[in-house]
Amino acid sequence: MRSLVVGGSFLVLALSVAAAPRVFEVGPGRPLASLETARDAVRAARAAGELPAGAVVRVAAGLYPLERTLTLDARDAGTAAAPVRWEAQPGAVLSGGRTVTAAPLTDAALLARLPAAVRGQVRVIDLRAQGIADFGRIAQRGNPGLELFFRGRRQPLAAYPNEGWLLIADVPQTGAKRFNEGLAREKRFDGVPAGRHYGRIAYDGDRPSHWSADNEIYAHGYWTWDWSDTYQRVQAIDAAKREVTFAEPHHSYGYTKHQRYRFLNVLEELDAPGEWVLDRARGRIYFLPPAEPRAGDLVVSLLEAPLVHLDGASHVVFAGFTLETSRGTGVLVSGGEGCTLAGLTLRNLGGEAVTIDGGHRHTVQSCDFFELANGAVRVTGGDRRTLEPSGHRVLNNHIHHASQWLRTGQYGVMIDGVGHRVAHNLVHDLPFEAFYLRGNDHVLEFNEVHRVCLETGDAGGIHTGRDYTWRGNVIRYNYWHDLKGPGLHGVTAVYLDDFSSGFTVHGNIFYRAGRGVQVGGGRDNRVTNNLFVECQPAVHLDARGLGWASNYFNGEYPWLFDRFREIGGDRPPYATRYPALVTLLADQPAVPKGNVFRANLSWGGRWMDVYDYWAFDFHGVTTLRDNWIADAAFIRRRAQKEDFWDPYYLNIDGEAGYRTWRRDEPETQREFAGNRLAAEAPGAFDPRTLRFTPRDAAALRTLGFEPIPVEQIGLQVDAWRKTVPERVP
């Protein structure tokens, strides 16, 4: 069993101090009836100097509905030696929702619009009659507004189709106004730039012709790119032309033929158990329950603000609670220092579950995040001007089945700023990415990631990019496995996109992880001591700045240079911390210089893809040696030099014009002589235990390969996490 070592990398809280902390009992039958009453009692005791040893606010089991945020600020702070601890007993639930009741639908006109098979089963929830008048709004990209929960489970809006997606039949190229010019370099269909549109799409079939104009219909789609989804309000449907006109604002990337979408909130499509429709005009919900509702079964989310806000508070521990059924954030921590969120369960929330915004040395530890409309954790902090680290930590959390509303741009952990540590987390079953990283000197280690990017393409287990100055980041000793996305360009485990530079990727295990590591035009990245098993490929390197992304360097799109100058990349502290930045802009910045691939082991897949190969001196600017490569397919690149850009940006899996050199070809053996190219795998890997058994340990030592500390990877037992789930092989 994996367990926490006291004094190791996890936060260890003092269990005793010179004097016992004062205890405040909260809940039914307790001296303090509410959380706010308890907060005020602690404030008064603190102001009177009665808490030299801190305080424990012990919250009994029970449901605590919140109509406004529970805010703890500097008046509620503890000290490092004497923290204020808010501790929940098992079963203490903070809710931003309200229980509602339902009755059979009897309105004849509405019943006539329903599928005949469900007319006797649909229930109506009269929100206005129950005192609820704020239904929220469905924005293009945001929280879903009011949500409905049945027996603790989020219920879906009525959709067509119920499962899967429709494909845009066409994007009409006529109209009074062209809303988006599209991307000229990508003309996927009929010579039309991707995304060009006049506010309409065309659909196949005649299903929408049966829908009433009384509906408030939305369409959810990946309208041009598989990594960007939005909700668009339907303004009109022309059944004769089979066209849908969307209300402004339109999707920022436009609409493109054959992209995925589906319709939502259509009463005529209320045909699957659990589906519901919001009738905003009448203030009602029409619901097809999966079972006969009982008292207390139905809850709607109401609170838009965070359930809990630590606003400038310091040394506060908030532990053991369940936070649920709210439209907004679960816990917001802004400013302050040394606060800990531990052992929380965050579920059925409409906003980000936890947001850390500034401050220093905050910790999110051993929490469970699931059934979330959007992302799980966003952590920002540190000072990018001075490179002062935040010291924030995200440790030992289990994150899964998040991003159930917005399917892209929402993450298991969003990392932004300087000096965060993200470690020992288990992240899986997400439609989009596990991690996104911005900034400097972050450490991601000992995490396990699998089954992410399930609904997208051109995405990563961890993704970053488009700033030369985001340096000093370390991605080490993580386990990435079973990654495969359905969208264009697939999934990369470690995606160093658009000129990411100065990253260290060391000691990771990549098992059936799609593209293992992608270096997208950047430089000075070190990919060392990793284990790649059945990856396609293990490593990707390109020189996109010399091809399809040359607009970054020809003055057309100076984003990289603007960000570099804004932060002062060639001046201290950047010039001191990252000396390579001093000369970068004058040293052919479009060329991916200084990347190192060394002491890696790979077998069972394809070793390497090199794109834009003929545009740069691959061997002159890249270090590729001391790797043990047993992949039969060694390197894929264009077969010969051509007078156009390497077209991998159109479809990275395209075959025409590419050749894969095999490991046993004499040409391959000569070109890559500094590596061990062998028919036999360097060892055996067990995906359940993560144990690697070397074939020849002495040979591996000669290459410089070091053992990976697999026993530390993934969730660990600690004071708040008593057991860990069995690893999925």
C-alpha positions in Angstrom: 0.0 0.0 0.0 1.2 3.5 -0.9 1.3 5.7 2.2 2.4 9.1 3.4 5.8 9.4 5.0 5.7 11.9 7.8 8.3 14.6 7.1 8.2 13.9 3.4 6.7 16.0 0.6 3.2 16.2 1.9 1.9 18.9 4.3 2.1 17.7 7.9 -0.1 19.6 10.3 0.7 19.7 14.0 -1.5 17.5 16.0 -0.8 19.1 19.3 0.5 22.4 20.6 1.5 23.6 24.0 -2.2 24.3 24.8 -5.3 22.7 23.3 -7.1 24.8 20.7 -10.6 26.0 21.7 -13.4 23.9 20.2 -16.6 25.4 18.8 -19.4 22.9 18.1 -21.7 23.6 15.2 -24.9 21.9 14.0 -28.3 20.5 15.1 -28.4 20.3 18.9 -25.0 22.0 19.2 -24.2 25.3 20.9 -23.8 27.1 17.6 -26.6 26.6 15.1 -25.0 27.8 11.8 -21.7 28.3 10.1 -22.0 32.0 10.2 -22.7 32.0 13.9 -19.7 29.9 14.5 -17.5 32.2 12.4 -18.7 35.2 14.4 -18.0 33.4 17.7 -14.5 32.6 16.6 -13.9 36.2 15.5 -15.0 37.5 18.9 -12.8 35.1 20.7 -9.8 35.9 18.5 -10.4 39.6 19.0 -10.5 39.1 22.8 -7.2 37.2 22.7 -8.8 34.0 23.8 -7.3 31.7 21.0 -3.5 31.4 21.8 -3.6 27.8 20.6 -5.9 28.4 17.7 -9.4 27.0 17.3 -11.3 24.0 16.0 -14.8 24.6 14.5 -16.3 21.1 14.6 -19.3 20.9 12.2 -21.7 18.0 12.8 -23.2 15.9 10.1 -26.2 17.4 8.3 -27.2 19.5 5.3 -26.2 23.2 5.5 -28.0 25.1 2.7 -26.2 28.4 1.9 -28.0 31.3 0.3 -24.8 33.4 0.4 -21.1 32.8 0.6 -19.5 31.7 3.8 -16.6 34.2 3.9 -13.6 33.9 6.1 -11.2 36.8 6.0 -8.2 38.2 8.0 -10.4 38.5 11.1 -10.8 34.7 11.0 -7.1 33.8 10.6 -4.9 31.6 12.6 -1.1 31.4 12.8 1.3 28.9 11.5 1.7 27.5 15.1 -2.0 27.9 16.0 -4.3 27.5 12.9 -8.0 27.8 12.8 -9.4 24.5 11.7 -12.9 24.0 10.3 -13.4 20.3 10.5 -16.5 18.5 9.3 -17.8 15.3 10.7 -18.7 12.7 8.1 -21.9 13.7 6.4 -21.6 17.5 6.7 -22.8 18.9 3.4 -22.7 22.5 2.2 -25.2 23.0 -0.6 -26.0 25.9 -2.9 -29.2 24.3 -4.0 -32.8 24.0 -3.0 -35.2 21.0 -2.9 -38.1 21.3 -5.2 -41.3 19.3 -5.9 -42.9 18.1 -9.1 -46.3 17.2 -10.3 -47.7 15.4 -13.4 -47.8 17.5 -16.5 -51.5 18.1 -17.4 -51.2 21.0 -20.0 -52.8 19.5 -23.1 -50.9 21.7 -25.5 -47.6 20.8 -24.0 -48.4 17.2 -23.8 -49.3 17.2 -27.5 -45.7 18.3 -28.3 -44.1 15.4 -26.4 -43.3 12.0 -27.8 -46.4 9.8 -27.3 -44.5 7.2 -25.3 -43.6 9.6 -22.5 -46.6 11.8 -22.1 -47.9 10.1 -19.0 -44.4 10.2 -17.3 -43.3 13.8 -17.6 -43.4 15.9 -14.5 -43.5 19.7 -14.2 -41.5 21.6 -11.6 -43.1 25.1 -11.2 -40.1 27.1 -10.1 -41.9 30.4 -9.8 -44.6 28.9 -7.6 -41.8 27.6 -5.3 -40.2 31.1 -5.1 -37.4 30.6 -7.7 -37.3 33.3 -10.3 -33.6 33.4 -11.2 -32.8 30.7 -13.7 -29.4 31.9 -14.8 -28.2 32.1 -18.4 -26.6 29.7 -20.8 -23.5 31.6 -22.0 -21.3 30.6 -24.9 -18.6 29.6 -22.5 -19.4 29.7 -18.8 -21.5 28.0 -16.1 -24.7 26.3 -17.2 -27.0 28.4 -15.0 -29.7 26.5 -13.2 -29.1 22.7 -13.1 -31.4 19.9 -12.0 -30.2 17.0 -9.8 -32.2 13.8 -9.1 -31.1 11.7 -6.1 -27.7 13.4 -6.2 -27.0 13.0 -9.9 -26.9 15.8 -12.5 -29.7 15.4 -15.1 -29.1 16.3 -18.8 -31.0 18.9 -20.8 -33.2 17.2 -23.5 -30.9 16.7 -26.5 -31.0 15.7 -30.1 -29.4 13.3 -30.6 -29.5 11.7 -27.2 -26.1 10.1 -27.8 -23.3 11.1 -30.1 -23.3 14.1 -32.5 -24.7 15.5 -35.7 -22.3 16.8 -38.3 -22.7 20.2 -39.9 -24.0 19.4 -43.4 -22.7 22.7 -44.9 -21.9 26.3 -44.0 -23.7 28.5 -46.4 -21.4 31.1 -48.0 -24.0 33.8 -48.7 -25.7 36.3 -46.5 -25.9 40.0 -45.5 -22.8 39.8 -43.3 -19.7 37.6 -43.2 -19.0 37.2 -39.6 -15.7 35.4 -39.8 -13.1 35.3 -42.7 -11.9 31.9 -41.7 -8.3 30.5 -41.7 -7.0 30.7 -45.3 -4.3 28.1 -44.8 -6.9 25.4 -43.9 -9.5 24.8 -46.6 -10.9 21.5 -45.6 -14.0 21.4 -47.9 -15.0 23.1 -51.1 -12.1 25.5 -51.0 -13.7 27.4 -48.1 -11.3 28.7 -45.3 -12.1 26.8 -42.1 -14.5 28.9 -40.0 -15.8 31.3 -42.6 -19.5 31.8 -42.1 -22.5 34.1 -42.4 -24.2 33.2 -39.2 -25.8 30.0 -40.4 -25.2 26.3 -40.8 -27.1 23.6 -42.8 -28.3 20.3 -41.4 -29.3 17.0 -42.8 -32.8 15.4 -42.4 -36.0 17.1 -41.3 -36.1 16.5 -37.5 -36.1 20.2 -36.6 -39.2 20.8 -38.8 -41.3 19.2 -36.0 -40.0 21.6 -33.3 -42.1 24.5 -32.0 -40.8 28.0 -32.2 -41.8 28.2 -28.5 -38.6 26.4 -27.6 -35.5 28.2 -26.3 -33.1 26.1 -28.3 -29.3 25.9 -27.9 -26.7 24.1 -29.9 -23.6 22.7 -28.4 -20.7 22.0 -30.8 -17.0 21.8 -31.6 -17.7 24.2 -34.4 -14.3 24.4 -36.2 -11.6 22.9 -33.9 -11.9 19.8 -31.8 -10.3 21.7 -28.9 -12.9 24.5 -28.7 -16.6 24.0 -27.9 -19.3 26.6 -27.2 -23.1 26.8 -26.7 -24.9 28.9 -29.4 -28.4 30.1 -29.0 -30.6 29.2 -32.0 -32.2 32.4 -33.4 -34.2 30.7 -36.1 -34.7 27.4 -38.0 -35.6 27.5 -41.7 -37.1 24.0 -42.2 -37.5 24.6 -46.0 -33.8 25.3 -46.5 -32.7 23.1 -43.6 -30.7 25.9 -42.1 -30.1 27.1 -38.5 -29.4 30.8 -37.9 -27.5 31.4 -34.6 -27.9 34.5 -32.5 -24.8 36.7 -31.9 -22.2 36.4 -30.6 -20.9 33.6 -32.8 -18.2 31.1 -32.0 -14.9 32.9 -32.2 -13.5 30.4 -34.6 -16.6 30.3 -36.8 -18.4 27.2 -38.2 -16.9 24.5 -40.4 -18.5 21.7 -42.4 -18.5 18.2 -40.9 -17.8 19.5 -37.3 -19.8 18.0 -34.4 -22.8 19.5 -32.7 -26.1 18.7 -31.0 -29.3 20.5 -30.1 -30.4 21.1 -26.5 -33.5 22.2 -24.5 -36.1 21.0 -27.1 -39.4 19.9 -25.6 -40.2 17.6 -28.6 -37.0 15.7 -27.8 -37.8 15.0 -24.2 -37.7 11.3 -24.7 -34.9 9.8 -22.5 -35.1 9.2 -18.7 -33.4 12.0 -16.8 -33.8 14.6 -19.5 -35.4 18.0 -18.8 -36.3 21.2 -20.5 -36.3 24.7 -19.0 -39.3 26.8 -20.0 -38.0 30.2 -19.1 -41.1 32.1 -20.1 -43.4 30.1 -17.8 -40.8 29.5 -15.1 -41.0 25.8 -15.3 -39.0 22.6 -15.7 -40.4 19.7 -17.6 -38.7 16.5 -16.4 -38.8 12.9 -17.5 -37.7 11.2 -14.2 -35.7 8.0 -14.3 -37.8 6.8 -11.4 -40.8 8.1 -9.5 -39.7 11.1 -7.5 -39.9 11.0 -3.7 -39.6 13.8 -1.2 -36.2 15.3 -1.3 -35.2 13.7 -4.6 -35.2 16.9 -6.7 -32.7 19.7 -6.2 -32.0 22.8 -8.3 -28.8 24.8 -8.1 -29.2 28.4 -7.1 -26.1 30.1 -5.6 -24.0 31.8 -8.2 -21.3 33.0 -5.8 -18.7 30.7 -4.2 -19.9 28.5 -1.4 -16.9 29.3 0.6 -14.4 32.2 0.2 -11.2 32.5 2.1 -10.6 36.2 1.4 -7.2 37.3 2.7 -7.4 34.6 5.4 -4.2 32.9 6.6 -3.5 29.6 8.3 -7.1 28.3 8.0 -7.7 24.6 7.5 -11.0 23.7 5.9 -11.4 19.9 5.9 -13.8 17.1 5.5 -16.8 18.9 4.0 -18.9 17.9 1.0 -19.7 20.9 -1.2 -22.4 20.4 -3.9 -25.3 21.6 -6.0 -24.2 25.2 -6.6 -24.0 27.2 -9.8 -20.6 28.7 -9.0 -17.3 27.9 -7.4 -17.0 25.5 -4.5 -14.1 27.2 -2.6 -12.3 30.4 -3.6 -9.1 31.3 -1.9 -7.8 34.8 -2.6 -4.7 36.3 -1.0 -3.6 35.2 2.4 -1.1 32.5 3.1 -0.8 29.0 4.5 -4.5 27.9 4.0 -5.3 24.2 3.5 -8.2 22.6 1.9 -8.1 18.9 2.8 -10.3 15.9 2.5 -13.1 17.7 0.7 -15.6 16.2 -1.6 -16.6 18.6 -4.4 -19.3 17.4 -6.7 -22.3 18.7 -8.7 -20.9 22.2 -9.0 -21.5 24.6 -11.9 -18.2 26.5 -11.7 -14.6 25.6 -11.0 -14.6 23.5 -7.9 -11.5 25.2 -6.2 -9.9 28.4 -7.3 -6.6 29.6 -5.6 -6.1 33.2 -6.6 -2.8 34.7 -5.4 -1.4 34.5 -1.9 1.3 32.2 -0.7 1.7 28.6 0.3 -1.9 27.4 0.0 -2.5 23.7 -0.3 -5.3 21.5 -1.8 -4.8 18.0 -0.5 -6.5 14.7 -0.6 -9.8 16.0 -2.1 -12.2 14.2 -4.4 -13.5 16.1 -7.4 -16.2 14.5 -9.7 -19.4 15.3 -11.5 -18.4 18.9 -12.1 -19.8 21.1 -14.9 -16.4 22.7 -15.5 -12.9 22.5 -14.2 -11.7 21.0 -10.9 -8.8 23.2 -9.7 -7.3 26.5 -10.9 -4.2 27.7 -9.0 -2.6 31.1 -9.7 0.1 32.9 -7.7 3.7 33.9 -7.6 5.1 37.0 -9.4 6.1 36.6 -13.0 7.9 39.9 -12.9 10.3 38.9 -10.1 9.9 35.1 -10.4 8.9 35.0 -6.8 7.3 31.5 -6.3 3.9 31.1 -4.8 4.6 27.9 -2.9 1.1 26.6 -3.7 0.6 22.9 -3.7 -2.0 20.6 -5.2 -1.4 17.2 -3.7 -3.0 13.7 -3.6 -6.3 14.6 -5.2 -8.6 12.3 -7.1 -10.1 14.2 -10.1 -12.5 12.5 -12.6 -15.7 13.1 -14.6 -15.3 16.9 -14.5 -15.9 19.3 -17.4 -19.3 17.8 -18.0 -20.8 21.1 -19.4 -17.9 22.9 -21.1 -15.9 20.1 -22.7 -12.8 22.1 -23.6 -10.7 24.7 -21.9 -11.5 23.2 -18.5 -8.9 21.2 -16.7 -8.2 18.8 -13.9 -5.7 21.4 -12.7 -5.0 24.8 -14.3 -1.5 26.0 -13.3 -0.7 29.6 -13.7 2.1 31.8 -12.2 5.4 30.8 -10.6 6.5 28.0 -8.4 3.5 25.6 -7.9 3.9 22.0 -7.1 1.3 19.5 -8.4 2.0 16.0 -7.2 0.5 12.6 -6.4 -2.8 13.3 -8.1 -4.9 10.8 -10.0 -6.7 12.4 -13.0 -8.9 10.4 -15.4 -12.1 10.3 -17.5 -12.2 13.9 -18.7 -13.4 15.1 -22.1 -10.4 17.5 -22.2 -7.0 17.9 -20.7 -5.7 16.9 -17.2 -3.4 19.9 -16.8 -2.7 23.2 -18.5 0.4 25.1 -17.5 1.4 28.8 -17.8 4.4 30.4 -16.2 7.6 29.4 -14.6 9.4 27.0 -12.3 6.4 24.7 -11.7 6.9 21.0 -10.7 4.5 18.3 -11.8 5.5 15.0 -10.3 4.2 11.6 -9.3 0.8 12.1 -10.9 -1.1 9.4 -12.8 -3.2 10.4 -15.8 -5.3 8.2 -18.0 -8.5 8.4 -20.2 -8.4 12.1 -20.7 -9.1 14.1 -23.9 -11.9 11.7 -24.5 -13.9 14.0 -26.7 -11.3 16.2 -28.3 -8.2 16.3 -30.6 -5.0 18.3 -30.8 -4.8 18.2 -27.0 -2.6 16.9 -24.2 -2.5 15.2 -20.9 -0.6 18.3 -20.0 -0.6 21.2 -22.4 1.4 24.4 -22.6 2.8 26.8 -25.1 3.1 30.1 -27.0 5.6 31.9 -24.7 9.4 31.5 -24.8 9.7 32.8 -21.3 7.7 30.1 -19.6 10.8 28.2 -18.5 12.2 26.2 -15.6 9.2 23.8 -15.5 9.8 20.2 -14.6 7.5 17.3 -15.5 8.9 14.2 -13.8 8.0 10.8 -12.5 4.4 10.8 -13.8 2.5 7.9 -15.3 0.6 8.6 -18.5 -1.4 5.8 -20.0 -4.3 4.8 -22.2 -4.7 8.1 -24.0 -6.6 8.3 -27.3 -8.8 11.2 -28.6 -11.3 11.0 -31.4 -10.5 14.5 -32.8 -8.1 15.8 -35.5 -4.4 15.4 -34.5 -5.3 13.0 -31.6 -3.7 13.2 -28.1 -0.2 13.9 -26.8 0.6 13.0 -23.2 3.1 15.9 -22.7 2.3 18.5 -25.2 4.9 21.3 -25.4 3.0 23.2 -28.0 3.8 26.3 -30.0 7.5 27.1 -29.1 7.4 25.8 -25.5 11.0 26.0 -24.3 13.2 25.2 -21.4 11.1 22.3 -20.0 12.5 19.2 -18.3 10.6 15.9 -19.0 12.3 13.3 -16.9 11.6 9.8 -15.6 8.0 9.6 -16.8 6.3 6.4 -17.9 4.3 6.6 -21.1 2.2 3.5 -21.7 -0.2 3.4 -24.7 -0.1 7.2 -24.3 -0.8 8.3 -27.9 2.0 10.7 -28.8 4.3 10.5 -25.8 6.1 13.9 -25.9 5.5 16.6 -28.5 8.0 19.4 -28.9 6.2 21.9 -31.1 8.9 24.2 -32.5 10.4 25.1 -29.1 14.0 24.8 -27.9 16.2 23.9 -25.0 13.8 21.1 -23.8 15.3 18.1 -22.1 13.5 14.7 -22.6 15.5 12.2 -20.5 15.2 8.9 -18.7 11.6 8.2 -19.8 10.0 4.9 -20.5 7.9 4.7 -23.6 5.8 1.6 -24.2 3.5 1.2 -27.3 3.4 4.9 -28.1 2.7 6.3 -31.6 5.2 7.9 -31.6 7.2 8.2 -28.4 8.6 11.6 -29.4 7.5 14.3 -31.9 9.7 17.2 -32.9 8.9 19.9 -35.5 10.2 23.2 -36.8 6.8 24.8 -37.3 8.3 28.3 -37.2 9.9 27.5 -40.5 6.7 26.2 -42.0 3.0 26.6 -41.3 3.6 28.8 -38.2 6.1 31.2 -39.8 3.7 34.0 -39.3 5.0 34.2 -35.7 8.3 35.4 -37.1 7.6 37.4 -40.3 5.8 40.2 -38.5 2.3 39.1 -39.2 1.7 37.7 -35.7 4.3 38.9 -33.3 2.8 37.3 -30.2 6.0 35.6 -29.0 8.0 38.7 -29.3 5.4 40.9 -27.6 5.2 38.5 -24.6 9.0 38.3 -24.5 9.4 42.1 -24.3 6.5 42.6 -21.9 8.1 40.4 -19.3 11.7 41.5 -20.1 13.0 38.1 -21.1 16.5 39.3 -21.8 16.9 41.2 -18.5 17.2 40.1 -14.9 15.7 38.1 -13.3 15.0 36.2 -16.5 18.4 36.7 -18.0 20.0 35.4 -14.7 17.6 32.5 -14.2 17.5 31.4 -17.8 20.7 32.6 -19.6 19.6 31.2 -23.0 17.0 33.9 -23.2 19.6 36.6 -23.5 20.5 35.7 -27.1 17.3 33.9 -28.1 15.7 36.6 -30.3 19.0 37.1 -32.2 19.7 33.3 -32.6 17.3 32.1 -35.3 14.3 31.8 -32.9 12.2 29.9 -35.4 14.8 27.0 -35.4 14.2 24.4 -32.6 17.7 24.5 -31.2 19.1 22.8 -28.1 16.5 20.0 -27.6 17.9 16.9 -25.9 16.5 13.4 -26.1 18.7 11.2 -24.1 18.7 7.9 -22.0 15.1 7.1 -23.0 13.8 3.6 -23.5 11.2 2.8 -26.1 9.6 -0.3 -27.6 6.3 -1.6 -29.0 5.4 1.5 -31.1 7.2 4.1 -33.2 10.1 6.0 -31.8 10.1 9.4 -33.4 8.3 11.8 -35.8 10.2 14.7 -37.2 8.2 17.3 -39.2 9.6 20.2 -41.2 12.7 17.9 -41.3 14.0 19.4 -44.5 13.7 22.9 -43.3 16.4 22.7 -40.6 19.6 20.9 -39.6 18.0 18.3 -37.4 21.3 16.6 -36.3 23.1 19.9 -36.0 20.7 21.4 -33.5 19.3 18.3 -31.7 21.0 16.0 -29.3 19.7 12.4 -29.8 21.8 9.8 -28.1 22.1 7.0 -25.5 18.5 5.9 -26.1 17.6 2.2 -26.2 15.1 2.0 -29.1 13.5 -1.4 -29.9 10.6 0.1 -31.9 10.5 -1.6 -35.3 9.3 1.7 -36.8 12.1 4.2 -36.0 11.5 7.6 -37.5 8.8 9.1 -39.7 9.4 12.2 -41.8 8.8 13.6 -45.3 10.4 11.3 -47.9 12.1 14.1 -49.7 12.5 17.9 -49.8 9.6 19.8 -51.3 8.7 23.4 -52.2 5.8 23.7 -49.8 5.2 23.5 -46.1 5.2 20.0 -44.4 1.4 19.4 -44.4 1.2 17.6 -41.0 -0.7 20.6 -39.7 -3.6 19.6 -41.9 -3.7 16.0 -40.6 -0.9 14.7 -38.4 -1.7 11.1 -39.4 -1.7 11.7 -43.1 0.3 9.2 -45.1 0.9 10.7 -48.5 4.5 11.9 -48.9 5.8 10.5 -45.6 8.1 7.6 -45.1 8.9 5.7 -41.9 12.5 4.4 -41.7 12.7 1.1 -39.8 15.1 0.4 -37.0 16.9 -2.4 -38.8 17.6 -0.4 -42.1 21.3 0.2 -42.5 20.7 3.9 -43.2 18.9 4.2 -39.9 21.7 2.4 -38.0 24.3 4.7 -39.5 22.4 7.9 -39.0 21.5 7.2 -35.3 24.7 5.4 -34.3 24.9 7.1 -30.9 21.9 5.1 -29.7 21.2 1.5 -29.0 19.0 0.2 -31.8 18.0 -3.3 -30.8 15.5 -5.9 -31.8 15.0 -6.9 -28.1 13.1 -4.6 -25.7 15.2 -3.2 -22.9 13.0 -4.9 -20.3 9.5 -5.8 -19.2 6.9 -3.4 -17.9 3.9 -4.3 -15.6 1.2 -1.6 -16.0 -0.5 -2.7 -12.7 2.6 -2.3 -10.5 4.6 0.0 -12.8 7.6 -2.2 -12.2 10.2 -2.2 -15.0 12.4 -5.3 -15.0 15.5 -4.6 -17.1 16.9 -7.0 -19.6 20.4 -5.8 -19.0 20.8 -3.5 -16.0 24.5 -2.9 -16.7 23.8 -1.8 -20.3 21.1 0.6 -19.0 23.6 2.1 -16.5 26.0 2.7 -19.3 23.4 4.6 -21.2 22.7 6.7 -18.1 19.2 5.4 -17.4 18.2 5.6 -13.7 15.5 3.7 -11.9 12.1 5.5 -11.7 10.6 5.8 -8.2 7.3 4.1 -9.1 6.2 3.5 -5.6 5.6 7.2 -5.2 3.5 7.6 -8.3 -0.2 8.3 -7.8 -2.5 8.6 -4.8 -1.0 8.0 -1.3 -2.6 7.2 2.0 -2.5 10.1 4.5 -4.6 11.6 7.3 -7.5 12.4 4.9 -7.2 9.6 2.4 -7.5 6.3 4.2 -7.4 4.1 1.1 -6.5 4.4 -2.5 -8.3 2.8 -5.4 -6.7 -0.2 -7.2 -4.8 0.9 -10.2 -6.5 0.4 -13.6 -3.9 -1.4 -15.8 
